Amino acid sequence: MKRWSVSILALVASLAVVLTGCSGGNGVTSDPSASEYRTIRIGKGVSQETETIAYLYAGILRDAGYKTEVIDTPKNREEYVRTLNDGGDSSPDIVPDYSGNLLLDLTHGGKDNPQATATPTPSESDGTNPRASASATPTPTPTAAFNIHGMSSSDISATLPKVLPKGVTTLNASSAENKDALVVNRITAAKYKLSTIADLTGQCKNLTFGVPTGFPAKTYGAQGLKDLYGCTPKKFVEVDSQEDLSHKLAAGEVDVADIFTASGSIPENNYLILEDPKANFVAQQVTPIIRESDVPDSAKDAINSLSGKIGTSDLVFLDQLTSGDQPISSEDAASFWLRENKG
């Protein structure tokens, strides 16, 4: 492991209070037969955040006695799921992801479902917009088209295995969540009296929104904001990184930013997260996606044990370590977290 600078060690000391479960051990039993198994490959997934989780998976599997390798995977969710399903010599065995976005991408926003057998619901067959009643609790059973927005995190977790290819499934989702949110600085919040996205409705046409690349085309992007909140921003500024989004918001280059809820920039800058009463943004839990037949039971148990220990505050902590002026690598951040959580 790389040596950390004094400033990074000071950061670690100041942030350690947000770690969860530090008093307990990892709870992973070493499998004597694990060393005879081939190297388990963990894909980095679609983002910086999932890359850090991948190194957590690798570390916990090493504790269980397995050889591991963290590998690059396609950033497109359909593509990485295809590589999981292919099972080639260079394919991943496990990839961490966020449950809601994975379900949205695999079903093209809920418009289709490769394993659907149910008939459309009345709201779908009579031509009404299923998103108009986002507060209603949808069934977790997929139909030819179904409303993912407003689904509970448990319903999303129950639905995912039904839309994944045969042989690819999920392990236990963590309680840790990192979902999209519209945030503002405190000056903007006071100026426009903002506490929820609904409060933006009369002001959207005057405000510039900083968003991740591709956001406007998402179901929760331009159309979602318009349908649910009557909000059409003055313009969208698409930005590749969450860190750059935060800088633009802090500098006043954008008025509102879509920043993930586990971003360390939110507490660091005292940003206000606007509540989303109509559930435009989908629930997101950290979820391991696996090629079922190629992951031994003791490895699955180790990953499930880890999932039970990761909370949202841990994601914030890890993000603070891997971003900012003096970031450390995802691998080092994961190693530190695992060491601190061994008790």
Sequence and secondary structure as in RCSB ss.txt:
>XXXX:A:sequence
MKRWSVSILALVASLAVVLTGCSGGNGVTSDPSASEYRTIRIGKGVSQETETIAYLYAGILRDAGYKTEVIDTPK
NREEYVRTLNDGGDSSPDIVPDYSGNLLLDLTHGGKDNPQATATPTPSESDGTNPRASASATPTPTPTAAFNIHG
MSSSDISATLPKVLPKGVTTLNASSAENKDALVVNRITAAKYKLSTIADLTGQCKNLTFGVPTGFPAKTYGAQGL
KDLYGCTPKKFVEVDSQEDLSHKLAAGEVDVADIFTASGSIPENNYLILEDPKANFVAQQVTPIIRESDVPDSAK
DAINSLSGKIGTSDLVFLDQLTSGDQPISSEDAASFWLRENKG
>XXXX:A:secstr
     HHHHHHHHHHGGG SSTTS       TTGGGS  EEEE TTSHHHHHHHHHHHHHHHHTT  EEEE   S
SHHHHHHHHHH  TTS SEEEEEHHHHHHHHTTTTT  TT  B   HHHHTT  GGGGTTS   SS BSS   TT
  HHHHHHHHHHHS TTEEE    S B    EEE HHHHHHHT SBGGGGTTTGGG EEEEETTGGGSTTSHHHH
HHHH    SEEEEES HHHHHHHHHTTS SEEE  TT THHHHHT EE B TT  S   BEEEEEEGGGS HHHH
HHHHHHHTT  HHHHHHHHHHHSSSS   HHHHHHHHHHHTT 
